[in-house]
Amino acid sequence: MANAYDVLAERGFIEQCSDEEGLRQALDAGPVTAYVGFDPTADSLHVGHMLPVMALANLQRCGHRPIALMGGGTGMIGDPSGKTEMRQILTVEDIDANVECIKEQISRFLDFSDDKALCLNNADWLRPLNYIDFLRDIGRHFSVNRMLAAEGYKQRFERGLNFIEFNYQILQSYDFLHLFQTEGNLLQMGGNDQWGNIVAGIDLIRRVEGETAYALTFPLITTSSGAKMGKTAQGAVWLDAKRLSPYDFYQFWINTEDADVERFLKLFTFLPLARIAELNKLEGAQIRQAKEVLAFEVTQLVHGAADAQQARDAARALFAGKGDSDAVPGSEIDATALAEGINVCELFHDVGLCKSRGAARRLIQQGGAYVNDDKVDSHDQVLTNADLRDGVLMLRAGKKRYHRVTVTE
């Protein structure tokens, strides 16, 4: 079986590693336990979380044991790394509810049967800690000067870093130590902004146990145009179908920039590299075929084969100008309200195609608003039952964003 380090490197997951040769040897020697932490700041993961989840999944496919660590304890503080402002403090009840939602999403990527992977919650060992004992036994190993020099703290220190946030690196390091002691965990992975926190955990393990552990970080994923991966004009690209429909999720991926298709196929699918190389040979209009494969594979991982197929069928139909599909995001409007008339800007805003009525007006002025494939020429236009086609108003913002409005009696 291929060395897991090489698999991750070939697919583009590795930005930094604390000891490349040592980690490669450890991965060759036998099953290695490795973890990634997830902050439960929301009740859903988003596309930005898929990179670490896919890294864990690739490790498991190479015969190793991944741990998805829920931050039910550290989430009570919030990680200051890479943040210019303090995170919103959540209630314990909100954190615990978010943890359960995230666990379910990760289970679509990892096989948790027979302890092949573990889903743990650091609340189990952090919340019961005696603060004085913790400071004496763990806090004494940390240099304040070194912590302040870490890049993750520098940005916040200039704007104001409070004491509770200052403890975050110690708690994350303690997670690494605890998992090393209880699960034999040798490797922590995370985004490159976590480098300082992860290396601090390695140092703590060395000081307390006299043993070696490893750090591996992922690159910050941006598109070829420089935009942050997973961010759109409409907000985050969520994995939860209640927050973002499978169709819109599919559309996000099929709208990938041409230059990013090969890279995203390597990172966000399990397709063999030989197959990806074949897709990368496509040029011109044929590149859409590669984007279709990317969109289908990722949507299938997140939402299942049935939703992925439905989203693909809908996208193909709309791309070919063949009308609407039930897979397109939709909502209902009361028949009485439509009979009385509804302003087109109001409707575009209400269904979520535009963030505000002002944004809807700008969309219309730019020639990007359509109702049933007819361009909207005026922001004063009022839609009524006369505008229905087969009982539907198909709204479109730009070339690719659709919303299907049906009428209820």
N, C-alpha and C positions, 0 to 999 in steps of 0.2 A: 504493500500500500504506500502511496506517495506520502512524503513527509508533510505534515500539516502546515509547517512554516512555509514550505515551498508553494503549497497550494494557495495560501493566503497571499504570498508575494506575487505569484503569477496573476492572480485575479485583482490585484491593486489595493489590498486592504492595509498594507503596512506603511506607516510613516516613520515611526521610531521603534527601536527595540533595545532593551537594556543590555542584552548579551545574545547576539544573533546565534553564534556558534553553540553557546551553552544551551539555549532554548531548543535549537534544532536537535541536539544530542538527547535532551530530555524527552522530546517528542518521539524520537526514534526508539528510546529505551523502553517505552511502555505507555499505557494510557495515562494521560496527564489531565488533571482537573483544572479548569480555567473558568474565571467568572467575569461578568460585566455587570455593573450596577445600573439600575434604572430608577430615576427620580419619579415618584408618583405625583407629579404636579398637575396632572389632568387624568380624566377617566379613559384616555385613549393614547396610544402611541401615535406618532406621525412618521412620515417618510424619513425624517432625519434619524429616527431610531432604527431603521431597517439595516443600516450598515453593521452596527454591533450585533444585532440579532442574526444576520446572515453569517457573520464571522463565527459566532457560536455554533450555528448550524453546520458550517463547513468543518469545524473542528470535530463535531460529533460524527459526521460522515467519514472522517479519517480515523475513527475509533477512539476518540477521547471523550471525556465527560464534561459537559458544560454546566455551569451554574448561572442561572438568571437571578440576580440578587435584587429584590425589591427594597427600595429605600424607605421603608416605613418608619425607621428611626431617624436617619439623616434627613429625610424629607420634612421633619419637624423644624429643621434649621434652614435648609436650602443651600445649594452649592453656589458660592460667590464667583467661581471660576468663569472668566469670560463675560461677566455681567457688570454693567455700569451702575445698576441700582439693586437694592436688596429685593429678593424675591418676596412675593406675597406669602404671609404665614397662613397655612391651612390648618383647619381643625383636625384633631386626631381622627374623627369620624370620616371626614372627607378623604384624608390620606388612606385610611383602611379601605374605603370603598373604591378608590382609584387603584389600589394594589390588586384587588380582586379582578377588576376589569383588565388590567395589563397582563396579569397571569394568563387569562383566557386567550388573549391575543398572541402571546408568545408560544402558547401550546400548539399553535398552527405551524410553527417552524421547527420545534424541538420535540423529540420523542422522550417523554418523561416516564415511560413504563419501565418497571424493574430497575429504577434508579439509574437509567441510562443518561438522564439529565436531572438536575435538581432545580426547583424554584423555591428560594429561601427568602426570608424577610428579616432585615437587620433590626427591626423593631424587637425581635425575640431576644436579642442580647444587648441592644443599646438602651432600650427604655428602662430595664431593671437596674442599670449600672448605679453603683454608689459613687457619687461625684468625687468625694475626697479620695477614696481608694483609686479611682480611675486616674486622677491627677498624679497621685503618688507613683502608681505602677506603670502608667503609660505616658502621661504628659511629660515626665522628666526626660524622656528620650528625644524631645523635640526642641530644636533651636529656634527661638523667635526670629533671630536675624536671618536664618535660612528660609523660614516661612515667608517673611516679608520680601525676600528676593525672588520668590517664585512668581512667574509671569501671571498666574491666575489671580494672585493677590495684589499685584502692582496696580492694575487698573482701578480696583476698588479702593485701594489705600489712598489714592490721590483724591477720590471723591468722598471717602468716608467708609471705613470698614468697621462694623460693630463687633463686639466681643463674641456674640453668639456665632456669627459667621466665621470668625477667626478659629473657632474650634472644629470647623468642618474637616480640615485636612487630618486632624488627629483622629476623628471618628472614622473617616474613610480608611485610614491606615490601620486602625484597629479592626475594621471589617476584614482586611486582607490577613492580618495576623490570626484572627479568630477562625477564618476559613482554612488557613494553613494548618492550624492546630487541630481542628475538628474534622476537616474533609480532605486534608492533604493537598490543598489547593496551591499550585505552584505559579500560576500565571494570572495576572489581572490585565484586562484589555479595556480600552476606552478611547474616546476622542482625544485628539492631540492636545486639547486644552486641559486634559486631565494628567498630563505627563508628570507634573510636579507632585500631585497627590499620590499617584501610583508609585513613583520612585520613593516617596516618603514611606510608603507601606513596605517596600522592599528593605529599606534601611531599618525599619522597626523590627521586621522578622529577623534580620541579621543581628540586631542588638539583643533581642529577647531570646531567640532560639539558636543563634549562631549558624543559621542555615541560609541557603540561597533561594531566592524566588525571582520571578521575571516580570518585566513590564513590556507591553506592546500597545502602541497607539495607532489609531486610524487617521488618515488625512481628512481635513475639512473638505467636504465635497461641494464644489461649486460647478455651475454649468460653464460651458465654454465661453459664454458671454460675461461670466464673472458673477452671476447671480447666485445667491445661497440656495443650495439644493433643498427642495421641499417647500419653498415659499412661493406663493403666487399672489397676484393682486387681490385675490379673494381670501387669502389667509393660508393657514397651515394645511397640508395635505394629510388628513387623518386616516388611520386604518379602520376606524369604527364606521360601519355603514350608516349609523344614525347621524353621524357628523358629516360624512361625505359619501354620497352614493357610489356603488361599484362602477356605475357608468362614468361619473366624474373622475373617479380614481383612475380608471382605464384611460380616460381622455388626457389626464396629466402625463401619463407615460407615453402615449402615442404622439404627444406634442413635443417630445424630447428633441433638442437640437441635433441636427445631423452629426455633428462632431462628437457628440456624447454617447451615441447609441452603443458602440462597442464597449466602452468603459462601463456603462450601466448594465449591459448584459452580463459582464463579468462579475460585477458587484452584487446585483440584485436578482440574479437567476442562478439556477444550478445547471444550466446548459453546459455541455462539454466545450472546452476551449476550441476544439476543432470545428464544432458547429458554429460557434461565434465568429471564428475566422471566415467561414463561408459567408455568413450574413454580412460581414464587414466588407466583402467584395462588391456588394450591390451598390449601384451608383444611380444618380438622377432620381427619377420618379420611383424606381424600384426600392429605394431606401425605405419607403413606407412599409414594405413587407417586413423588413427588419424591425421597424418600430412596432408593427403589429405583433410580432413575436415577443418583443420586450413587454409590451402592454399586457398581452394575454398571460404570459408566464408570471409576471408580478401580481396581477389581479387574481390569478388562480391561487397563488400562494396565500394571499391575504383574505380573499373572499370565497374561494372555492371554485371548482370547475364550472358549475352551472351559472353562477353570476358572471364569471369571466366570459363564457360563451355568449350569454345574453348581451353583455356590454359590447363584445366584438361585433355581434350581428347588428346591433343598433347603430354602432359607429359606421359600419360598412354601408348600411342603408342610408344614413344621413349623408355620408360622404358622396354617395352615388345620386343623391337628390331624390330618393325614393320614399319620402314621407317620414312619418313619425314611428316611434317604437315605444312600447311600454317600459323599456329599460331606461329611457331618458328620464332624468329627474323630473318629477311632476308635482303638481298640487291642484287643489280644487277651488273653484270659485262659485259662490252662490248664484243661482240663475236670476234671482231678483236683482242682485247687485249689478250683474252684467246687463240685464235689460234696461236698467236705469243709466248705464254707461259708466265706464271707469277710465280714468286718464292713463295713457300709455306709460308715462313716467312712473306713476304710482304703481302700476302693475309690475313693471320691470324691477322696481325696488322691492315690492312686497314678496316676490318670488325668489329674491336673492341674486338676480343677475347683475344688479348694480347696488353699490353700497348705500347710495342715497338717491333722492330724486334729482339732485343737481348732477350727479354722475350720469344718471339716465339721460338728462338733457344734453350733456356733453357727448354721450354716445350717439345720440340722434343727430346732433350737429356734425359729427364726424362721419355720418353715413353708415354706422355700424349696428343699427337696431332694425330688426326684421320681425314681422308678424306673418306667419304662414308664407314665408319666403318673399313677402312684399316689404320693400324698404319703408321704414317710418320716416316721413318727411317733416313732421311737425311735432314739437313736444306738447302741443295743445290737442293732439289727436285723442279722440275718445273712442274706446272699443265697446262694441255692443254685440248682441246676438248675431247681427248681420255679418260679423267678422269671423264667425265660427266656420270651420271646415270639418265636416264629419263629427261635429260636436266637440272640436278641439281648437284651442289657440296654441300654435307652436311658436314660441318666442325664441329669438336667436340674438345673441350679443356677439358681434364679430363673426368670424368664420366658423367657430367650432363649439361655442357654448350655447346649448339648447335648454329650454325648459318647456314642458308640456302641461298646459292648463286645460283641465276638463271642468264641465259644468255639473253641479249637483242641484237637484230640485229642492 
